[in-house]
Each structure stands twice: as structure tokens, then as C-alpha cells.
Amino acid sequence: MNISFPFHFDAAGRTASASDDDHIRDLIEQLLFTNPGERVNRPDFGSGLLQTVFQPNSNELAAALQFTLQAALQQTLGDRIQLQGLQVTNSDSTLQILVQYLVKGQQQPQLAQFTQEVS
């Protein structure tokens, strides 16, 4: 059973569960929005995306984040997913992250999109 993220209860009052595909997407989201060092027992877990909140939005920031996020995803989730593509684009005060991946053992491509506000 995969626990749904964020943690909540289902209609029956039990811990909500997630399908395998939803669980993988939840893991990607947790990795992206966790700062390295934030988890005591896993200090290398995280991407540093949240550290960009007060940096000026630019093409250079988007390009640097693309490499950083790609490395974090491959290092942390490389045993569960095959990263097909990662695109970080900036628009006004928003970074948009598009992750294309295959869950290992499956052939159907998955797509996850995330947004982060920056200054």
C-alpha cells in the first residue's frame, strides 16, 4: 500500500492510499520541494528548488535548475523511474517544471508539471 501525499484520511477514516503511478508522482513532488539537509536521516534528499524563491527569475536560473533537478531525480529516483525529459521554463515570477518519465517496468510515458513562484 502506498500512502497518499500529502497525508490525509479517506472517506472511511483510514489513511488514504495512492496508486503506484500517483505514488511515483508524489515522490517526485516531495523531492522537488524538499531542501537538501531538511531530512535528518537523508541529508542528501532534496533538490534546492525552494532556495530559489528570492532569486531573480531569469533564463540562467531556469537552465541551472534544469541540471540540478535532473541530477537530483536521477540520483534519488533512478531505481524507480527512467527520466525521459525535464524542462524548466520561466514566465514572469513563475518557474514551470515539466517532468517526463517512464516508471520502470512499464512502457507508458508519464508527465508531471509543477510550479514555483520566485521573485
Backbone as numpy.savetxt, mean C-alpha at the origin, in Angstrom:
# Nx Ny Nz CAx CAy CAz Cx Cy Cz
-8.65 -17.79 7.92 -9.48 -16.62 7.92 -8.60 -15.37 7.92
-8.91 -14.45 7.07 -8.20 -13.17 7.00 -9.02 -12.11 7.71
-8.41 -11.39 8.64 -9.10 -10.34 9.36 -9.16 -9.10 8.47
-10.33 -8.50 8.38 -10.54 -7.32 7.56 -9.80 -6.12 8.14
-9.31 -5.25 7.27 -8.64 -4.02 7.69 -9.41 -2.84 7.14
-9.69 -1.82 7.90 -9.39 -1.71 9.33 -10.29 -2.65 10.13
-9.81 -3.01 11.31 -10.53 -3.94 12.17 -11.92 -3.42 12.47
-12.91 -4.29 12.30 -14.28 -3.96 12.66 -15.06 -5.25 12.84
-16.31 -5.12 13.27 -17.15 -6.29 13.49 -18.16 -6.41 12.34
-18.53 -7.66 12.04 -19.54 -7.87 11.00 -20.94 -7.76 11.59
-21.95 -8.03 10.79 -23.34 -7.88 11.23 -23.69 -8.84 12.36
-22.99 -9.95 12.47 -23.26 -10.93 13.52 -22.49 -10.62 14.80
-21.70 -9.53 14.80 -20.94 -9.16 15.99 -19.61 -9.86 16.12
-19.18 -10.56 15.07 -17.89 -11.24 15.08 -16.85 -10.39 14.35
-15.62 -10.75 14.51 -14.55 -10.06 13.79 -14.79 -10.22 12.29
-14.81 -9.11 11.57 -15.06 -9.15 10.13 -13.89 -9.80 9.41
-14.20 -10.61 8.43 -13.16 -11.27 7.66 -13.12 -10.69 6.25
-12.04 -10.97 5.55 -11.85 -10.48 4.19 -11.48 -11.64 3.28
-11.86 -11.52 2.02 -11.45 -12.53 1.04 -9.94 -12.44 0.84
-9.38 -13.43 0.19 -7.93 -13.43 -0.04 -7.49 -12.20 -0.84
-8.25 -11.85 -1.89 -7.91 -10.68 -2.71 -8.01 -9.39 -1.91
-9.07 -9.26 -1.11 -9.21 -8.06 -0.26 -8.11 -8.00 0.79
-7.72 -9.15 1.31 -6.66 -9.19 2.31 -5.33 -8.69 1.74
-5.00 -9.10 0.52 -3.77 -8.65 -0.13 -3.81 -7.14 -0.34
-4.95 -6.62 -0.79 -5.10 -5.17 -0.97 -4.94 -4.46 0.37
-5.50 -5.02 1.43 -5.35 -4.44 2.77 -3.88 -4.42 3.20
-3.15 -5.49 2.88 -1.72 -5.53 3.22 -0.94 -4.44 2.49
-1.28 -4.22 1.22 -0.62 -3.17 0.45 -0.92 -1.81 1.07
-2.17 -1.58 1.44 -2.54 -0.31 2.07 -1.80 -0.11 3.39
-1.71 -1.15 4.20 -1.00 -1.04 5.47 0.47 -0.71 5.25
1.08 -1.36 4.27 2.49 -1.10 3.97 2.70 0.34 3.52
1.85 0.83 2.63 2.01 2.18 2.10 1.84 3.25 3.17
0.89 3.06 4.08 0.56 4.10 5.04 1.15 3.84 6.44
2.23 3.07 6.50 2.97 2.86 7.74 4.37 3.42 7.54
4.85 4.17 8.52 6.22 4.70 8.46 7.21 3.64 8.94
8.38 3.54 8.31 9.40 2.62 8.81 9.73 2.97 10.27
9.83 1.94 11.10 10.11 2.13 12.51 8.87 2.27 13.36
7.71 2.37 12.75 6.46 2.54 13.49 6.04 1.26 14.21
6.36 0.13 13.65 6.02 -1.16 14.28 7.25 -1.68 15.02
7.08 -1.91 16.31 8.20 -2.27 17.18 8.87 -3.57 16.73
8.09 -4.58 16.43 8.66 -5.88 16.08 9.03 -6.00 14.60
8.68 -5.01 13.81 9.03 -5.01 12.38 9.49 -3.61 11.99
10.67 -3.19 12.44 11.11 -1.81 12.19 11.34 -1.49 10.72
11.53 -2.50 9.88 11.75 -2.24 8.45 10.44 -2.20 7.67
9.31 -2.48 8.32 8.01 -2.48 7.64 7.55 -1.04 7.43
7.12 -0.72 6.23 6.61 0.61 5.93 7.26 1.18 4.69
6.68 2.29 4.22 7.15 2.87 2.96 7.65 4.30 3.08
7.27 5.01 4.11 7.67 6.41 4.23 6.77 7.36 3.48
5.67 6.88 2.94 4.74 7.73 2.19 4.19 8.86 3.07
3.86 8.56 4.30 3.29 9.58 5.19 4.28 10.68 5.54
5.56 10.45 5.35 6.57 11.47 5.64 6.58 12.56 4.58
5.82 12.38 3.51 5.79 13.37 2.43 4.71 14.42 2.62
3.96 14.34 3.70 2.82 15.23 3.92 3.21 16.69 3.84
4.37 17.07 4.38 4.76 18.47 4.41 5.80 18.84 3.35
6.04 17.95 2.40 6.96 18.25 1.31 6.17 18.85 0.15
6.79 19.77 -0.58 6.08 20.33 -1.74 5.86 19.26 -2.81
4.67 19.25 -3.35 4.32 18.27 -4.37 5.02 18.63 -5.67
5.68 17.65 -6.27 6.40 17.89 -7.52 6.56 16.57 -8.27
7.00 16.69 -9.51 7.29 15.49 -10.30 8.46 14.71 -9.71
9.42 15.43 -9.13 10.57 14.77 -8.52 10.15 13.94 -7.31
9.24 14.49 -6.49 8.74 13.74 -5.34 8.01 12.48 -5.80
7.19 12.60 -6.82 6.45 11.45 -7.35 7.41 10.38 -7.87
8.45 10.80 -8.58 9.42 9.83 -9.12 10.19 9.14 -8.00
10.63 9.90 -7.00 11.37 9.31 -5.88 10.48 8.33 -5.11
9.23 8.70 -4.90 8.31 7.82 -4.19 8.03 6.55 -4.98
7.97 6.67 -6.28 7.72 5.49 -7.11 8.78 4.42 -6.86
10.05 4.81 -6.82 11.13 3.85 -6.57 11.09 3.33 -5.14
10.81 4.22 -4.18 10.76 3.82 -2.78 9.62 2.84 -2.52
8.44 3.15 -3.05 7.28 2.29 -2.84 7.46 0.95 -3.54
8.03 0.97 -4.73 8.25 -0.28 -5.45 9.19 -1.19 -4.66
10.26 -0.63 -4.12 11.20 -1.42 -3.32 10.53 -1.98 -2.08
9.73 -1.16 -1.40 9.05 -1.61 -0.18 8.07 -2.73 -0.49
7.31 -2.60 -1.57 6.35 -3.64 -1.94 7.05 -4.95 -2.30
8.12 -4.86 -3.06 8.83 -6.08 -3.46 9.50 -6.75 -2.27
10.06 -5.95 -1.37 10.75 -6.51 -0.22 9.77 -7.16 0.76
8.67 -6.49 1.03 7.75 -6.95 2.07 6.72 -7.94 1.56
6.18 -7.73 0.38 5.10 -8.58 -0.13 5.51 -9.40 -1.34
6.79 -9.45 -1.64 7.27 -10.18 -2.81 6.95 -11.67 -2.80
6.72 -12.24 -1.62 6.36 -13.65 -1.55 4.87 -13.89 -1.80
4.06 -12.81 -1.81 2.62 -12.95 -2.01 2.14 -12.37 -3.33
2.84 -11.35 -3.83 2.40 -10.72 -5.07 3.57 -10.58 -6.04
3.21 -10.49 -7.30 4.18 -10.15 -8.35 3.78 -8.77 -8.84
4.61 -7.79 -8.56 4.32 -6.41 -8.93 4.43 -6.25 -10.43
3.34 -5.82 -11.07 3.30 -5.63 -12.51 3.61 -4.19 -12.89
3.22 -3.27 -12.03 3.46 -1.87 -12.31 3.09 -1.02 -11.11
3.76 0.11 -11.01 3.49 1.07 -9.95 3.64 2.45 -10.54
2.61 3.25 -10.38 2.63 4.59 -10.95 2.24 5.58 -9.86
3.09 6.59 -9.66 2.81 7.67 -8.72 2.69 8.94 -9.54
1.55 9.59 -9.46 1.35 10.84 -10.18 0.95 11.93 -9.19
1.34 13.15 -9.52 0.97 14.28 -8.66 -0.01 15.17 -9.41
-0.97 15.66 -8.63 -1.99 16.55 -9.16 -2.37 17.51 -8.05
-2.07 18.79 -8.24 -2.32 19.80 -7.22 -1.66 19.39 -5.91
-2.45 19.14 -4.88 -1.88 18.78 -3.58 -2.09 17.30 -3.26
-2.22 16.49 -4.30 -2.53 15.07 -4.11 -1.54 14.19 -4.86
-1.10 13.13 -4.20 -0.34 12.08 -4.86 -1.29 10.91 -5.07
-1.31 10.39 -6.28 -2.14 9.23 -6.58 -1.22 8.05 -6.87
-1.47 6.95 -6.19 -0.64 5.76 -6.32 -1.49 4.65 -6.92
-1.03 4.11 -8.03 -1.73 3.04 -8.72 -0.82 1.81 -8.72
-1.29 0.73 -8.11 -0.49 -0.49 -7.98 -1.16 -1.58 -8.80
-0.41 -2.15 -9.75 -0.90 -3.27 -10.56 -0.08 -4.49 -10.15
-0.77 -5.59 -9.83 -0.07 -6.76 -9.33 -0.85 -8.03 -9.64
-0.14 -9.14 -9.54 -0.74 -10.47 -9.62 -0.54 -11.14 -8.28
-1.58 -11.74 -7.75 -1.44 -12.55 -6.55 -0.78 -13.84 -6.99
0.28 -14.25 -6.30 1.00 -15.47 -6.69 0.05 -16.65 -6.66
0.10 -17.44 -7.70 -0.78 -18.59 -7.84 -2.06 -18.28 -8.59
-2.26 -17.02 -8.94 -3.44 -16.62 -9.71 -2.97 -15.92 -10.98
-3.83 -15.86 -11.95 -3.46 -15.23 -13.22 -4.23 -13.94 -13.48
-5.16 -13.59 -12.60 -5.96 -12.39 -12.83 -5.27 -11.17 -12.25
-4.96 -10.17 -13.09 -4.31 -8.96 -12.59 -5.23 -8.18 -11.65
-4.63 -7.59 -10.63 -5.35 -6.79 -9.66 -4.88 -5.34 -9.76
-5.73 -4.43 -9.38 -5.42 -3.01 -9.44 -5.88 -2.38 -8.13
-5.01 -1.61 -7.50 -5.35 -0.90 -6.27 -4.92 0.55 -6.42
-5.78 1.46 -6.01 -5.47 2.89 -6.12 -5.57 3.53 -4.75
-4.58 4.38 -4.42 -4.52 5.06 -3.14 -4.22 6.54 -3.38
-4.63 7.39 -2.44 -4.43 8.81 -2.55 -3.82 9.34 -1.27
-2.88 10.29 -1.40 -2.24 10.92 -0.25 -2.18 12.43 -0.50
-2.67 13.20 0.44 -2.58 14.67 0.37 -1.20 15.12 0.81
-0.61 16.06 0.07 0.67 16.68 0.44 0.51 18.18 0.35
1.48 18.90 0.88 1.36 20.36 0.85 1.81 20.94 -0.46
